[in-house]
Amino acid sequence: MSLGDDHGYRGDTGGRGDDDFGGTGQTRTRLPGTADTDAYGAPRRRPRGSRSLIAVVGVIVLLIAAIAFANRGGDDSDSPAGAKPGGADPTAATGVKPVKGKSGGIPTGYARDEQGAQSAAANYAVALGSDGMYDKSLRDPIVNTVYAPSVADARRDDLDQVYSDEKFLTGIGLQPDGTAPSGMLFVSRFNPLGTKVESFSRETARVSVWYSALFGMAGESSKTPVSQSWYTNTFQLTWTDGDWKVIDYTQKDGPVPVGRDQRASDAEEMADAVEQFGGFTYAR
């Protein structure tokens, strides 16, 4: 399924660390008796000062070693937060505000760096994969926001042709005007799993977005029930008018994970979930 040209879509959450719990897991109960005997009457040994000192020194050494290990990555202020040369970028939140504002509900105003380009690509993938692309009054603002001005007009014309194709619309369960039949809920939602910078400069960037897609019609008599699929889109971005904008993109299937043996939700449960759970602003 494509964001614009292939049949299907047509255009279109760092982990929390666990708390550490200390203790040996044993409880010792002091029974009545003299201060220097245990429950069985045997004298209790006084703790040796030297052993206590050695234990304290050992803990301090281990703590210093742990701190050194955690910080051994160095300080490269010119690289994206947490980035490692030759490896995948971290997916944990960096604490850097991803955008400065919104345009038509789409986050805009990205930083002119690799992190900003990744955030832009992820958010633009969500916008182009939304059900708003099937409504002319919503599609035009999406195209104007996501695409660079140099290509927006041509892209808008192409998309208008696609989304006005009655055969295409009825094939995915919509009515000829692009609306869902009575009692049905049309679902089209892209959910980014991660991003990767393929190339980057101050003027252009190529960013791949791996995402899962929910697409279909939720309803008791639906012939195209909501299903999940996986894709990777690679966006060609350009820096224009103080923001990252899309010039072009390519799409490929996968990577696709192995599905688990889980019961599929019924149409009502799926429709309720889509209506109750909103989308995210994606950022690195």
Backbone hydrogen bonds, N-H to C=O, Kabsch-Sander energy under -0.5 kcal/mol:
donor,donor_aa,acceptor,acceptor_aa,energy
2,S,6,D,-0.6
10,R,2,S,-0.9
10,R,6,D,-0.7
11,G,2,S,-0.8
17,G,15,G,-0.6
22,G,20,D,-0.6
29,T,27,T,-0.5
30,R,28,R,-0.5
31,L,29,T,-0.7
37,T,34,T,-1.2
38,D,42,A,-1.9
41,G,38,D,-1.8
44,R,36,D,-2.4
52,S,48,R,-1.8
53,L,49,G,-2.2
54,I,50,S,-2.3
55,A,51,R,-2.3
56,V,52,S,-2.2
57,V,53,L,-2.5
58,G,54,I,-2.4
59,V,55,A,-2.1
60,I,56,V,-2.1
61,V,57,V,-2.4
62,L,58,G,-2.3
63,L,59,V,-2.3
64,I,60,I,-2.4
65,A,61,V,-2.3
66,A,62,L,-2.4
67,I,63,L,-2.2
68,A,64,I,-2.3
69,F,65,A,-2.4
70,A,66,A,-2.3
71,N,67,I,-1.5
72,R,69,F,-1.1
74,G,71,N,-1.3
76,D,74,G,-0.5
77,S,75,D,-0.7
79,S,76,D,-1.6
83,A,80,P,-2.6
87,G,84,K,-2.2
100,K,108,T,-1.1
101,G,108,T,-2.1
103,S,106,I,-2.6
106,I,103,S,-1.6
108,T,101,G,-2.4
111,A,98,P,-0.5
113,D,111,A,-1.7
117,A,113,D,-2.2
118,Q,114,E,-2.2
119,S,115,Q,-2.3
120,A,116,G,-2.3
121,A,117,A,-2.4
122,A,118,Q,-2.3
123,N,119,S,-2.3
124,Y,120,A,-2.7
125,A,121,A,-2.0
126,V,122,A,-1.6
127,A,123,N,-2.1
128,L,124,Y,-2.6
129,G,125,A,-1.1
130,S,127,A,-1.3
131,D,188,S,-0.6
133,M,130,S,-1.5
134,Y,131,D,-1.6
135,D,132,G,-1.5
138,L,135,D,-1.5
139,R,135,D,-3.3
140,D,136,K,-1.8
142,I,138,L,-1.5
143,V,139,R,-2.7
144,N,140,D,-2.6
145,T,141,P,-1.6
146,V,142,I,-2.7
147,Y,143,V,-2.2
148,A,246,V,-2.5
151,V,148,A,-2.0
152,A,148,A,-1.6
153,D,149,P,-0.6
155,R,151,V,-2.4
156,R,152,A,-2.6
157,D,153,D,-1.9
158,D,154,A,-2.0
159,L,155,R,-2.4
160,D,156,R,-2.2
161,Q,157,D,-1.7
162,V,158,D,-1.7
163,Y,159,L,-2.8
164,S,160,D,-0.8
165,D,162,V,-1.3
166,E,164,S,-0.8
169,L,165,D,-2.4
170,T,166,E,-2.7
171,G,167,K,-1.5
172,I,168,F,-1.0
172,I,169,L,-0.8
173,G,170,T,-1.1
174,L,169,L,-2.2
175,Q,179,T,-3.1
178,G,175,Q,-2.8
184,M,181,P,-2.0
185,L,218,A,-2.1
187,V,216,G,-3.1
189,R,214,L,-2.4
191,N,212,S,-3.1
193,L,210,W,-3.7
194,G,210,W,-1.4
196,K,208,S,-2.2
198,E,196,K,-0.7
198,E,206,R,-3.1
199,S,206,R,-1.4
201,S,204,T,-2.4
205,A,237,L,-1.9
206,R,199,S,-2.3
207,V,205,A,-0.5
207,V,235,F,-2.2
208,S,196,K,-2.9
209,V,233,N,-3.1
210,W,194,G,-2.4
211,Y,209,V,-0.5
211,Y,231,Y,-2.6
212,S,191,N,-2.0
213,A,229,S,-3.2
214,L,189,R,-2.9
215,F,213,A,-0.5
215,F,227,S,-2.1
216,G,187,V,-2.1
217,M,224,T,-3.6
218,A,185,L,-3.2
218,A,216,G,-0.5
219,G,217,M,-0.6
222,S,219,G,-1.6
227,S,215,F,-2.3
229,S,213,A,-1.8
231,Y,211,Y,-2.3
232,T,252,K,-2.5
233,N,209,V,-2.3
234,T,250,T,-2.6
235,F,207,V,-3.1
235,F,233,N,-0.6
236,Q,248,D,-3.2
237,L,205,A,-3.5
237,L,235,F,-0.7
238,T,245,K,-2.5
239,W,203,E,-2.8
240,T,238,T,-0.8
240,T,243,D,-2.8
243,D,240,T,-0.9
245,K,238,T,-2.3
246,V,146,V,-2.8
247,I,236,Q,-3.1
248,D,236,Q,-1.1
250,T,234,T,-1.8
252,K,232,T,-1.9
254,G,230,W,-2.5
262,Q,260,R,-1.9
270,M,266,D,-2.3
271,A,267,A,-2.5
272,D,268,E,-2.5
273,A,269,E,-2.1
274,V,270,M,-2.3
275,E,271,A,-2.0
276,Q,272,D,-2.2
277,F,273,A,-2.6
278,G,276,Q,-0.7
282,Y,280,F,-0.7
